[in-house]
Amino acid sequence: MKADLSVKILLLVIAVSLSVIALRPFVGPPPVAAGSGVVGEFYVEPGVSMLRAPDRTQQVLGKVVIDLRNGNIWGFPTLSQDPYPAPGATSGPPTSHGFLLGRFAFSDMDK
C-alpha cells in the first residue's frame, strides 16, 4: 500500500510539472526584440561615387558605406564605374580596402 501511494504522488508531481511547462508560453510569452539582430547595421549607397579622402591624398571612384552603429562613413575604391572592385594584375578576385571618409554624429539627433 505504501508503494502505491508513493507512485501516485510521483505521478502527480510529474503531471503538475508538465502542466507548468505546457502553460508557461501562454502565461508569460518570451519577449521579442525587433531590430536587435545583426541585419541592417550597414547602409551601402547605391551606385558609384567619387571618393575623396579627408586629407586629400586620394581621389578614386568607389562605393560609400555608412556604419549605422557609430556613423562612420567608409569609402571602398572600385577604380571604375562598376559597383565592385575592378580586377587587377592578379588572377584571384580583387579586394577593396576601405578608408574613412567622415562621420555622421547620430548622437546629436537626440538633443
Backbone as CSV, one residue per row, in Angstrom:
resi,resn,N_x,N_y,N_z,CA_x,CA_y,CA_z,C_x,C_y,C_z
1,MET,0.815,-1.182,0.000,0.000,0.000,0.000,0.866,1.256,0.000
2,LYS,2.030,1.186,0.664,2.923,2.331,0.751,3.512,2.655,-0.619
3,ALA,3.844,1.627,-1.417,4.396,1.841,-2.751,3.348,2.468,-3.668
4,ASP,2.082,2.092,-3.511,1.014,2.635,-4.336,0.842,4.134,-4.087
5,LEU,0.932,4.583,-2.858,0.810,5.999,-2.517,1.996,6.800,-3.075
6,SER,3.193,6.255,-2.981,4.367,6.965,-3.490,4.328,7.077,-5.017
7,VAL,3.801,6.057,-5.699,3.678,6.109,-7.153,2.668,7.171,-7.555
8,LYS,1.555,7.268,-6.837,0.542,8.271,-7.133,1.081,9.688,-6.888
9,ILE,1.848,9.888,-5.833,2.445,11.204,-5.552,3.454,11.562,-6.636
10,LEU,4.264,10.592,-7.041,5.242,10.838,-8.101,4.551,11.177,-9.425
11,LEU,3.475,10.472,-9.761,2.730,10.780,-10.979,2.072,12.155,-10.890
12,LEU,1.604,12.539,-9.721,1.018,13.866,-9.528,2.067,14.958,-9.725
13,VAL,3.258,14.756,-9.195,4.350,15.728,-9.364,4.721,15.844,-10.845
14,ILE,4.769,14.732,-11.548,5.096,14.750,-12.975,4.007,15.481,-13.758
15,ALA,2.739,15.211,-13.448,1.632,15.859,-14.157,1.631,17.368,-13.918
16,VAL,1.862,17.796,-12.684,1.902,19.230,-12.376,3.084,19.889,-13.079
17,SER,4.229,19.248,-13.086,5.419,19.811,-13.747,5.189,19.961,-15.256
18,LEU,4.592,18.954,-15.869,4.310,19.044,-17.297,3.280,20.129,-17.597
19,SER,2.315,20.300,-16.723,1.324,21.367,-16.917,1.975,22.735,-16.839
20,VAL,2.897,22.918,-15.903,3.604,24.201,-15.778,4.425,24.475,-17.032
21,ILE,5.110,23.471,-17.530,5.923,23.634,-18.740,5.037,23.950,-19.942
22,ALA,3.881,23.283,-20.044,2.996,23.486,-21.188,2.305,24.844,-21.143
23,LEU,1.993,25.360,-19.969,1.258,26.618,-19.853,2.157,27.853,-19.782
24,ARG,3.444,27.684,-19.588,4.360,28.820,-19.461,4.336,29.762,-20.668
25,PRO,4.333,29.279,-21.929,4.283,30.221,-23.059,2.999,31.035,-23.122
26,PHE,1.897,30.490,-22.603,0.632,31.222,-22.638,0.531,32.251,-21.519
27,VAL,1.109,31.955,-20.378,1.043,32.873,-19.228,2.005,34.039,-19.413
28,GLY,3.230,33.764,-19.776,4.237,34.815,-19.962,5.089,34.511,-21.169
29,PRO,4.629,34.916,-22.373,5.426,34.598,-23.561,6.792,35.287,-23.516
30,PRO,7.789,34.701,-24.155,9.120,35.302,-24.147,9.118,36.642,-24.881
31,PRO,9.897,37.606,-24.412,9.935,38.918,-25.075,10.584,38.823,-26.455
32,VAL,10.091,39.656,-27.340,10.615,39.714,-28.705,11.188,41.108,-28.918
33,ALA,12.403,41.181,-29.446,13.057,42.463,-29.690,13.243,42.647,-31.193
34,ALA,12.466,43.517,-31.784,12.585,43.784,-33.211,13.821,44.625,-33.483
35,GLY,14.535,44.289,-34.506,15.701,45.073,-34.898,16.915,44.856,-34.025
36,SER,16.940,43.806,-33.236,18.091,43.588,-32.374,19.139,42.704,-33.022
37,GLY,18.879,42.231,-34.233,19.820,41.351,-34.908,20.947,42.101,-35.590
38,VAL,21.775,41.361,-36.299,22.926,41.926,-36.979,22.542,42.570,-38.303
39,VAL,21.401,42.184,-38.846,20.982,42.662,-40.153,20.746,44.169,-40.135
40,GLY,21.237,44.870,-41.137,20.968,46.289,-41.280,21.897,47.210,-40.533
41,GLU,23.077,46.772,-40.162,23.999,47.643,-39.452,24.827,48.500,-40.402
42,PHE,24.766,48.202,-41.692,25.496,48.976,-42.692,24.531,49.418,-43.779
43,TYR,24.751,50.619,-44.281,23.985,51.096,-45.424,24.973,51.287,-46.564
44,VAL,24.715,50.627,-47.683,25.575,50.747,-48.862,24.871,51.671,-49.844
45,GLU,25.482,52.788,-50.129,24.922,53.777,-51.048,24.854,53.163,-52.446
46,PRO,23.704,53.272,-53.108,23.626,52.717,-54.469,24.497,53.515,-55.444
47,GLY,24.974,52.833,-56.443,25.810,53.498,-57.445,27.258,53.643,-56.994
48,VAL,28.001,54.363,-57.803,29.425,54.610,-57.546,29.622,56.113,-57.422
49,SER,30.441,56.532,-56.477,30.691,57.957,-56.242,32.185,58.242,-56.312
50,MET,32.498,59.520,-56.475,33.895,59.935,-56.399,34.253,60.053,-54.924
51,LEU,35.220,59.275,-54.494,35.640,59.260,-53.095,36.848,60.169,-52.924
52,ARG,36.753,61.085,-51.999,37.870,61.989,-51.713,38.260,61.818,-50.260
53,ALA,39.489,61.445,-50.013,39.968,61.278,-48.648,40.006,62.635,-47.949
54,PRO,39.698,62.694,-46.649,39.704,63.969,-45.931,41.060,64.675,-45.957
55,ASP,42.133,63.915,-46.022,43.469,64.535,-46.062,43.911,64.846,-47.496
56,ARG,43.010,64.656,-48.459,43.233,64.957,-49.872,44.379,64.153,-50.500
57,THR,44.643,62.964,-49.964,45.722,62.140,-50.521,45.245,61.253,-51.654
58,GLN,43.936,60.987,-51.716,43.445,60.145,-52.798,42.054,60.580,-53.242
59,GLN,41.792,60.329,-54.510,40.509,60.635,-55.123,40.261,59.537,-56.146
60,VAL,39.317,58.638,-55.823,39.043,57.482,-56.677,37.541,57.231,-56.734
61,LEU,37.133,56.458,-57.730,35.754,56.015,-57.812,35.548,54.848,-56.861
62,GLY,34.365,54.801,-56.229,34.108,53.685,-55.331,32.732,53.730,-54.693
63,LYS,32.504,52.807,-53.789,31.241,52.676,-53.076,31.339,53.368,-51.719
64,VAL,30.216,53.974,-51.303,30.132,54.609,-49.996,29.320,53.699,-49.080
65,VAL,29.876,53.383,-47.900,29.213,52.529,-46.921,29.149,53.284,-45.605
66,ILE,27.944,53.316,-44.997,27.758,54.011,-43.716,27.517,52.963,-42.641
67,ASP,28.331,53.019,-41.594,28.167,52.142,-40.440,27.115,52.777,-39.536
68,LEU,25.909,52.196,-39.486,24.802,52.782,-38.741,24.973,52.658,-37.229
69,ARG,25.928,51.859,-36.776,26.151,51.730,-35.335,26.847,52.951,-34.767
70,ASN,27.782,53.543,-35.535,28.558,54.660,-34.990,28.608,55.871,-35.917
71,GLY,28.049,55.792,-37.120,28.003,56.931,-38.027,29.233,57.098,-38.898
72,ASN,30.183,56.188,-38.838,31.372,56.295,-39.684,31.007,56.059,-41.143
73,ILE,31.601,56.860,-42.017,31.381,56.753,-43.454,32.666,56.233,-44.083
74,TRP,32.557,55.120,-44.765,33.720,54.483,-45.371,33.608,54.522,-46.883
75,GLY,34.746,54.637,-47.537,34.816,54.570,-48.988,35.607,53.344,-49.398
76,PHE,35.036,52.555,-50.311,35.706,51.364,-50.822,35.965,51.560,-52.311
77,PRO,37.232,51.759,-52.705,37.549,52.015,-54.109,37.183,50.841,-55.015
78,THR,36.563,51.180,-56.156,36.296,50.183,-57.193,37.152,50.461,-58.427
79,LEU,37.675,51.676,-58.534,38.564,52.117,-59.609,37.876,52.164,-60.976
80,SER,36.558,51.962,-61.006,35.807,52.044,-62.262,34.345,52.341,-61.930
81,GLN,33.514,52.449,-62.967,32.087,52.678,-62.770,31.362,51.419,-62.309
82,ASP,32.033,50.292,-62.304,31.424,49.041,-61.835,31.200,49.119,-60.326
83,PRO,30.128,48.486,-59.827,29.850,48.536,-58.385,30.675,47.542,-57.567
84,TYR,31.670,46.956,-58.167,32.537,46.004,-57.482,33.982,46.328,-57.862
85,PRO,34.967,45.854,-57.083,36.368,46.177,-57.388,36.794,45.667,-58.763
86,ALA,37.512,46.499,-59.472,37.993,46.134,-60.805,39.131,45.123,-60.676
87,PRO,39.143,44.122,-61.565,40.222,43.140,-61.490,41.568,43.770,-61.838
88,GLY,42.563,43.372,-61.086,43.910,43.907,-61.300,44.781,42.919,-62.049
89,ALA,46.061,42.969,-61.770,47.017,42.102,-62.454,47.022,40.688,-61.875
90,THR,46.477,40.513,-60.668,46.483,39.182,-60.062,45.340,38.343,-60.642
91,SER,45.478,37.029,-60.534,44.468,36.133,-61.094,43.308,35.896,-60.128
92,GLY,43.472,36.209,-58.859,42.413,35.995,-57.875,41.414,37.142,-57.857
93,PRO,40.341,36.989,-57.092,39.356,38.064,-57.006,39.938,39.276,-56.275
94,PRO,39.660,40.475,-56.760,40.216,41.673,-56.129,39.514,41.990,-54.813
95,THR,40.236,42.598,-53.906,39.704,43.018,-52.616,39.881,44.515,-52.475
96,SER,38.810,45.199,-52.130,38.864,46.643,-51.940,38.982,46.939,-50.454
97,HIS,39.987,47.681,-50.071,40.195,48.058,-48.675,39.694,49.486,-48.486
98,GLY,38.754,49.638,-47.557,38.118,50.931,-47.352,38.978,51.915,-46.571
99,PHE,38.623,53.197,-46.726,39.261,54.249,-45.927,38.163,55.163,-45.390
100,LEU,38.426,55.745,-44.250,37.438,56.560,-43.555,37.259,57.894,-44.267
101,LEU,36.006,58.199,-44.629,35.697,59.458,-45.314,35.226,60.528,-44.330
102,GLY,34.523,60.121,-43.298,33.975,61.084,-42.343,33.087,60.372,-41.346
103,ARG,32.247,61.158,-40.671,31.393,60.592,-39.643,30.115,61.409,-39.535
104,PHE,28.983,60.720,-39.404,27.720,61.362,-39.072,27.557,61.302,-37.563
105,ALA,27.219,62.407,-36.926,27.017,62.436,-35.485,25.567,62.098,-35.184
106,PHE,25.249,60.813,-35.224,23.881,60.370,-34.957,23.442,60.704,-33.534
107,SER,24.381,60.800,-32.618,24.036,61.101,-31.233,23.467,62.511,-31.077
108,ASP,23.780,63.428,-32.005,23.242,64.793,-31.926,21.754,64.838,-32.233
109,MET,21.213,63.797,-32.854,19.805,63.803,-33.207,18.901,63.646,-31.991
110,ASP,19.438,63.176,-30.860,18.656,63.004,-29.645,18.486,64.289,-28.859
111,LYS,19.189,65.341,-29.253,19.148,66.591,-28.488,17.902,67.374,-28.768
